[in-house]
Amino acid sequence: MAQLLQAETGTTDPRILRSRRMLMDSLVRLLKKKEFDDISVQEIADDATLNRATFYLHYPDKNALLQAMTGARFRDLIERRSITFTDCHGALRAIALGVCDYLAENTGCPSQLARIPLEVSIIPVVEGMFKEGLALHGTAPGVDAALLATTAAWAVFGAARSWFQTPNRIPAEEMAAKIETMVSTVLFGASR
């Protein structure tokens, strides 16, 4: 997880990484006891044995902490599966598989984390990954890259959620291939 936090933050400073890890761990502990909306920044800081000012040095609010924690957990899932991003198409399949895994892992957990609307936590992470890819490869003239990233992120999440809610669902790997086929026409049709 430390490597994932380094990638997320762009720092190797152990104090920063330790504080962020402590805040994420604190949020997980509190989510086992309370609803996300009922948790305050002060409670997170207190549980992490940090002061509130330290919290705000790292995150503007608790939603940003949740998003950072989701991003780290999502990237951890991809790393655990040893998924590689060999090309754009491989990245799309890896992201789709990561979303399927994320839904299966978090929706089945008994904690309050499972009750948080997952789109609030995972969509911004997936959207950011698509924005990074589009920034590297560009889009066709007149295409709004941010809107394209949002559209693709919601399409991947929606298809994965539908897959997860289906009884006797196909394996995640098969679903990721189907999502890749469907979303690639939107994503790559609008890129250069």
C-alpha positions in Angstrom: 0.0 0.0 0.0 2.9 2.4 0.6 3.9 2.2 -3.0 0.3 2.9 -4.0 0.3 6.0 -1.7 3.6 7.1 -3.2 2.1 6.9 -6.7 -1.1 8.7 -5.6 0.7 11.5 -3.8 3.9 11.8 -5.8 6.0 11.8 -2.7 8.2 9.4 -0.9 8.4 11.4 2.3 7.6 8.8 5.0 5.9 11.3 7.3 3.4 12.3 4.6 2.7 8.7 3.6 2.3 7.7 7.3 -0.1 10.5 8.0 -2.2 9.7 5.0 -2.2 6.0 5.8 -3.3 6.8 9.4 -6.1 9.0 8.1 -7.3 6.3 5.7 -7.1 3.6 8.4 -9.1 5.8 10.7 -11.8 6.3 8.2 -12.1 2.6 7.7 -12.4 2.0 11.5 -15.0 4.7 11.8 -17.0 3.4 8.9 -17.4 0.1 10.8 -19.2 2.1 13.5 -21.0 5.0 11.8 -22.5 6.2 8.5 -20.1 8.3 6.4 -22.3 11.3 6.6 -22.2 11.1 10.4 -18.4 11.1 10.6 -16.7 14.4 11.1 -13.2 15.5 10.1 -12.4 16.0 13.8 -13.4 12.4 14.6 -11.2 11.1 11.8 -8.2 13.2 13.0 -8.8 12.2 16.6 -9.0 8.5 15.7 -5.8 8.8 13.7 -4.1 10.6 16.7 -3.5 13.6 14.4 -4.7 17.1 14.8 -7.4 18.6 12.5 -4.9 20.9 10.9 -2.8 17.9 9.8 -5.9 16.4 8.2 -6.4 19.6 6.2 -2.8 19.7 5.1 -3.5 16.4 3.3 -7.2 16.6 2.2 -9.6 19.5 1.7 -12.5 17.5 3.2 -13.6 14.0 4.1 -14.9 13.3 0.6 -11.4 13.8 -0.7 -10.0 11.4 1.9 -12.7 8.8 0.8 -11.7 9.3 -2.9 -8.0 8.9 -2.1 -8.7 5.8 -0.1 -10.9 4.4 -2.9 -8.1 5.1 -5.4 -5.6 3.3 -3.3 -7.9 0.3 -2.8 -8.7 0.3 -6.5 -5.1 0.4 -7.6 -4.3 -2.3 -5.0 -6.9 -4.6 -6.6 -5.3 -4.1 -10.0 -1.9 -4.7 -8.5 -3.0 -7.9 -6.7 -4.3 -9.3 -10.0 -1.0 -8.4 -11.6 -3.0 -6.5 -14.3 -0.8 -4.6 -16.7 -1.6 -1.7 -18.9 0.2 -2.8 -22.1 -1.7 -0.5 -24.4 -4.9 1.6 -24.4 -7.2 -1.4 -25.0 -5.4 -3.4 -22.3 -5.9 -0.4 -19.9 -9.6 -0.3 -20.6 -10.0 -4.0 -19.9 -7.8 -3.7 -16.7 -9.9 -0.8 -15.5 -13.2 -2.7 -16.2 -11.8 -5.7 -14.4 -10.7 -3.5 -11.5 -14.3 -2.0 -11.2 -15.8 -5.5 -11.2 -13.4 -6.6 -8.5 -14.0 -3.5 -6.5 -17.8 -4.0 -6.6 -17.5 -7.6 -5.6 -15.1 -6.9 -2.8 -16.8 -3.8 -1.3 -20.4 -4.7 -1.8 -19.9 -8.0 0.0 -18.1 -6.5 3.0 -20.1 -6.2 6.3 -18.8 -2.7 7.1 -20.5 0.7 6.6 -18.2 1.1 3.6 -20.5 -1.2 1.7 -23.4 1.2 2.2 -21.7 4.3 0.7 -22.9 4.8 -2.9 -20.1 3.2 -4.7 -20.4 5.5 -7.7 -19.4 8.4 -5.4 -16.1 6.8 -4.5 -15.1 4.9 -7.7 -16.3 7.1 -10.6 -13.8 9.9 -9.9 -11.0 7.4 -9.7 -11.9 5.8 -13.0 -12.6 9.1 -14.6 -9.1 10.3 -13.5 -7.5 7.2 -15.1 -9.3 7.9 -18.4 -8.3 11.6 -18.3 -4.6 10.5 -17.8 -4.9 8.3 -20.9 -6.6 10.8 -23.0 -4.0 13.4 -22.1 -1.3 11.1 -23.4 -3.1 10.2 -26.6 -5.4 13.2 -27.3 -8.9 13.4 -28.7 -10.4 14.2 -32.1 -10.9 17.9 -32.8 -13.9 19.3 -31.0 -14.1 16.4 -28.5 -14.2 17.5 -24.8 -11.7 15.1 -23.1 -13.2 15.6 -19.7 -16.7 14.8 -20.8 -15.4 11.8 -22.7 -13.6 10.5 -19.6 -16.8 11.0 -17.5 -18.9 9.2 -20.1 -16.5 6.3 -20.3 -16.2 6.1 -16.5 -20.0 6.0 -16.0 -20.4 3.4 -18.8 -17.8 1.1 -17.2 -19.3 1.5 -13.8 -22.9 1.0 -15.0 -22.0 -2.1 -16.9 -20.0 -3.5 -14.0 -22.8 -2.7 -11.5 -25.4 -4.4 -13.8 -23.0 -7.5 -14.0 -22.7 -7.5 -10.2 -26.4 -7.4 -9.6 -27.1 -10.3 -12.0 -27.6 -13.7 -10.4 -25.4 -16.4 -11.7 -23.2 -13.8 -13.3 -20.3 -14.6 -15.7 -16.7 -14.4 -14.4 -15.3 -10.9 -14.0 -12.7 -11.5 -16.7 -15.5 -12.2 -19.3 -17.5 -9.2 -18.2 -14.4 -7.0 -18.5 -13.9 -8.1 -22.1 -17.5 -7.3 -22.8 -17.2 -3.9 -21.2 -14.0 -3.3 -23.2 -15.8 -4.1 -26.5 -18.7 -1.7 -25.7 -16.9 1.2 -24.2 -13.9 1.1 -26.6 -16.2 2.3 -29.5 -17.1 5.4 -27.4 -13.6 6.0 -26.0 -11.4 5.3 -28.9 -13.9 6.6 -31.5 -13.4 10.0 -30.1 -9.7 9.9 -29.6 -7.1 10.5 -32.3 
